[in-house]
Amino acid sequence: MPTSDHVFYLSYASYKRTRLLIWMLVMASLTIAIAFAILSIRLWFSYTHIFTPYLKWQDALLATSCYVSFILISASAMVVRFYYAVRAGYYEGMFIQKGSSTLVVRDLSSKNLAGIYWAIGTTLSCFIATLVGLIPEILIGWTIHMPNPLLVVICTGGAILLSLAGFVVTLVATSFICIGLMGCFSFCRKVGASQTYQLDRQSTLRLDDLVLSITHPHQQEAVFDLNLLEVKDQHHLCTLLYECCLVNECSWNPGICDEIEAVQGGIDHFTMLV
């Protein structure tokens, strides 16, 4: 019966690999962000900024360049935030078992990096949808300069009507951008953060192919990849989890003991091969 704290640290190989991937992503993101920032500055001085009743295509291009630069800098900040979580997992522990019924877990899988850029890509898609809704207003700048007055009236009137419909698309997409940006702040705080779970009848554990999932009502699901540990720590953790389930009589979580035994048997087989 485990009665003391057991701390499992991120393996050095996993830490080194994740750290390298993180800094590569940060450097790439910042390089592209700087390139778009320079493009924004050049665009700003390339045309006059006088008021017009329509949207100039240069304004749309300038806004796109500024937004891409902004979200890539934001992505870099989120990736750096994840780096400090990875560093904490290496030096302070990424899985802690306190007593026989408390688990403290950090999700340090590199899939978090994919999640960060997926969120950034989603906000970029919403921004593009916003611009698509504004395309009719850009067309007005061209239709009013047509040589034929009749074409000016017809085409400009059609562009204005399309602008009304496009405004709805822009409004919806803009609201999604605002929601997404607020969600990014919340995601940034949670990515790689430690989560504490009490093993009771409301807890559910699943172990599938060295990936441990822990769910509990009113808490975010934790996903812990045992591949990030040394092989000996994987074996030790499986043993402790098995004992912990026996101590707490996890009858409400059927099959977890069998899953642990199956994974532990695979680890033992791999160890013998090595």
N, C-alpha and C positions, 0 to 999 in steps of 0.2 A: 504494500500500500504506500504510494508516494506521499510523503508528508512535508517535504521541503521543496524549495523552488528548483526547477530544472530549466536552464537557459540554453537555447540552441542558437548558434550564430550562423550568419550567412557565410558560406564557404569562400575561401580566398579566390578560387577560380571564378565563381559566379560574381563576386564583387568586382574583380578586375574586368571581366567581360562586360558587365552592366555599366561600369564606370566609363569604359572606352566608348560604348555605344552612346551613352549620355552626352559625353563631350563632343562626339562627332555630330550628333544631332544639334547640339547647341551652336557649334561653329557653323554648320550649314545653315541653320535658321537665321543666325545673326548676319551672316554674309548676304543672304538673299534679302533680309530686312534692310540692310544698309544700301544695297543696290536699288531697292524700290524707294528708299528715302531720297537717295540722290536723284532718281528719276522724278520724284515729286517736286524737288526743288527746281530742276530744269524745266518741268512743265509749268510751274508757277510763273516763271519769268518769260515763258514763251508766248503768252497772249495777254491781252488787256482784260482787266477785271471790272468791267462796267456792267451795270444792271441790265438784264434783258428779260422779257416776259417768257422766255423759254430757257431750257437747259442746254448749255453748250457742251459739245462732245468732249472738249478739253476738261471741263469740270468733272464729267463722269470718269474720265481717265485719271485725273488727279485724285479724285476720291478713292478710286480703286487702288492706286499705288499707295496712298496713305494708309488705307485699311489693311492691305496685305502686310505692309511694314509693321503696323500695330499688332496684328494678330500673331505674326511670327516672333516679335519681341515677347508677347504674352506667352507663347508656346515655350520659348526659351526659359522664361521665369518659372513656368510650371515644371519643366524638365529639371531645372536646378533644384527646385523644391523636392522633387522626387529623389534627386541625388543625395540630399541630406538625409532623407528617409532610408535610403540604401546604406549610407554610411553608418547611421544609427543601428541598422540591422547587423552590420558587420562588427561594430565595436560594443554595442549594448545588448544585442540579441534580437532575433526576429520571431522567435516563438518561446514563450515562457509559460511553464506550467506551475501554478502556485497551488500548493496543497494537492487535493485530489479532485477539485471541482471548479477550478478557475483557470482559464486559458487567456493569455495575452498574445495576440497575433498581429503580425505586419504582413501585408500582401506586397511583396517586393518583386513580383514577376515582371519580366520585361514587357508583358502584354499591357502594362500600365502606360508605357510610352506610346504604344499603338493607340490606346484609348485617348491620350492627350491630343494626338494629331488627328484622330477621328473627330473629336469635338471641335478642333480648330477648323477642319475641313467643312464641318457642318455649318459653322457660322459663316464661312466664306461662301458656301452655296446659298445661304439665305441672303447674303449681300448681293450676290449676282442676280438673284431673283428680284431684289429691290431695284437694281439697275434695269432689268428687263421691263419692269413696270414703268420706268421713266423713259424708255426709248421713244414713245410717241411725242414726249415733250422735246426731245432732241430733234425729232423730225420736223417740228414746227420751225426751227431755225433754218431749215432748208426749203420748206414749202413756201415761206413768205418771200423768198427771193426768186421764185420762178418767173420767167419772162412773160407768161400769159396770165392776165388778171383773173380769167375764169378758173384756170388751174390753181391759182393762188387761193381763191375762195373755196373751191371744192376740196383740195388736198389739205389746206389748213383746217377747214371745218372737220374733215375726217380725222385728222391728227388730234384735234381737241377732244373729239368724242372718244377716241382710243385712249387719250390721256386720263379721262375720267375712270375708265375701266382699269387702266394701268395703275392708277392711284390706289385702288383697292388692293391690288397685288403688292404694291410697295408698302402699304400700311401694314398688311398681314406679315410680310417678310421682315419688316423693321421690328415688329413686336417679337417675332421669333429671335431676332438678333439680340434684343435686350434681354429676353429670357435666357438665351444661350450664354450671354456674357455673365449674367448673374450665376448661372449654373456652373460656369467655369471657375468662378471664385470658390464656390462650395467644393467642387471637385478637387481644386488645388489644395485645399485644406485637408481633404480626406485621403488623397493619394499617398499610399505608403504609411499612413498614420497607424499607430497601434490601436487595437480594438480589444476590449475585455469581454469575455463571455463566461457566464456561469452555467455549468452543466447541470441542467435540471430537466424536468419533463417537457419543457417548452423548447429545448435545444434539439437540433437535428444535425448529426454528423454524417458525412459521406466521404469515403476514400476511394477514389477511382484513378488508377494509373499514377500513383504518387501525387495526386492532387487532393488535398483535404478541403472540404467545404463545410463551413459552420454557419448555420442559420439560427436566428433567435428572433422572436417577435419584437418589433420596435427597434431593431438594430440592423445595420447594414450587413449584408452577407460577407463573410470573410472567405477568401480563397487562398490557401497556402500551398505552395508548390514545394514538395519535399526534395525535388531535384536540385534545389538551391543549397541543400545541406551536404556535408560530407557523408559518404556512405555509412560510416560507423554511427553518425548522428541520426541518419534515417532509420537504422535498425533500432537504436536506443529510443527514438521518439515513438516508433510503432509499438515497442514494448510498453512504454509508459501509457500510451493511449489505450492499449489493450487492458492494462491493469486498472486504469482510470474507469473504463467502461464497466469492468467487473465490479469495482468498488461501488460505483453509483447505480449498478443494476439497471443498465440502459434498456429496459424492456420496451420502452416507448420508441426506441431507435433500433428496430430489428435489422439484423444483417451487418451492423457496423463491425462486430467482432470478427465475422467471417471475412469481411473486406480487409480488415487489418491483417489477419492471418495470411490471406492471399498475397497482399503486397509484401509482407515481411518474408514470405517464402520466395518471392521474386528477388528481393534484395539479397537474401542468403545465397540464392543460385548465382546471382551476378558476382557476389563476393568470391565465391568458390572459383568461378571462371577467371577472375582477375588474379 
